[in-house]
Amino acid sequence: MIEILAYEMQYIGGKVESKLNLTAYSDEFYDNYQKIYNECFYDMRKALEVKPYNFYSSKEQIVEKKNNIYLLIQNEKLIGSVACYGNEIDDLIVNKEFQGQGYGTQLLYWAINNIQNNSRDKELPITLQVAKWNETAVSLYEKNNFRCTKVDKIR
């Protein structure tokens, strides 16, 4: 069995601004969201032997999460998504056909800005979890003022 390490990262930067206009998730977007989410995490889940490799298979799986998921849609295409739970950023994804174009950074700034402006507990740090395996995401977060505060062995 492969060892899985996850970093807990904390934002140490200042105030950020975002001009992105994200759409709150609704079930009409589920099919596209499911497809892109599964595509984004498939390689990692397979490499780390985390089954099922395609995580989302029904709307019921996100019932409790959907009020915190925000979508970046341009020209009727789902570009990416990010979720904010209190002061935690989760499931930042970018459609594979749009990766490498700065959307990940834009979604990250939107999430930080959203938390900075709407958090009920502004004293808490902004955090996220990322698998060590996902070097591209770790690099994105480090370039944007996130620092590792803890390493957890998941398996």
C-alpha positions, -999 to 999 in steps of 0.1 A, spaced: 0 0 0 13 35 -9 19 60 18 -2 91 14 9 124 29 -12 155 31 0 191 39 -21 214 59 -12 249 45 -20 283 60 -23 316 42 3 341 54 -3 369 29 -24 400 31 -56 412 17 -64 401 -18 -89 413 -44 -107 393 -70 -127 405 -100 -140 370 -108 -177 365 -108 -184 329 -96 -218 312 -97 -231 293 -67 -234 256 -75 -268 242 -84 -278 207 -95 -282 219 -131 -243 219 -132 -238 185 -117 -230 165 -148 -203 190 -159 -190 194 -123 -188 156 -118 -169 151 -150 -144 178 -144 -139 170 -107 -133 133 -115 -109 142 -143 -89 165 -121 -85 139 -93 -84 107 -113 -46 106 -119 -38 113 -82 -64 88 -68 -51 61 -92 -14 68 -84 -21 67 -47 -44 37 -50 -74 55 -36 -106 38 -48 -129 46 -64 -107 65 -88 -137 85 -99 -151 98 -67 -183 114 -76 -210 91 -90 -242 107 -78 -257 141 -67 -264 127 -33 -226 127 -26 -225 165 -26 -258 174 -9 -241 186 23 -213 204 3 -231 221 -25 -240 253 -6 -202 260 -4 -192 252 -40 -187 280 -64 -182 277 -102 -163 297 -127 -183 296 -159 -174 315 -191 -192 312 -224 -213 285 -210 -182 263 -202 -173 252 -167 -137 265 -163 -132 255 -127 -145 254 -92 -136 261 -56 -153 254 -23 -151 275 9 -160 259 43 -156 286 70 -120 295 67 -110 265 47 -105 263 9 -112 229 -6 -115 212 -40 -100 239 -61 -102 224 -96 -96 237 -131 -110 219 -162 -80 201 -179 -86 220 -211 -80 253 -193 -51 244 -170 -19 264 -172 -38 296 -181 -39 312 -146 -73 301 -136 -61 282 -106 -45 314 -92 -76 334 -100 -98 308 -82 -75 308 -53 -76 346 -50 -114 345 -52 -115 320 -24 -91 340 -2 -111 372 -9 -144 354 -2 -132 342 31 -116 375 41 -148 393 33 -174 368 46 -158 347 74 -176 347 107 -143 343 125 -117 366 110 -92 356 137 -88 321 123 -62 315 96 -72 306 60 -62 270 55 -63 242 29 -53 206 26 -33 192 -3 -18 158 -11 20 159 -12 17 140 -45 0 170 -61 32 190 -67 15 214 -91 -11 224 -65 15 226 -37 36 249 -59 6 271 -68 -2 275 -31 34 282 -21 37 309 -48 6 325 -34 16 329 2 5 295 17 30 277 40 29 242 52 20 241 89 15 204 94 21 171 75 -4 143 81 0 107 71 -34 97 56 -24 61 50 
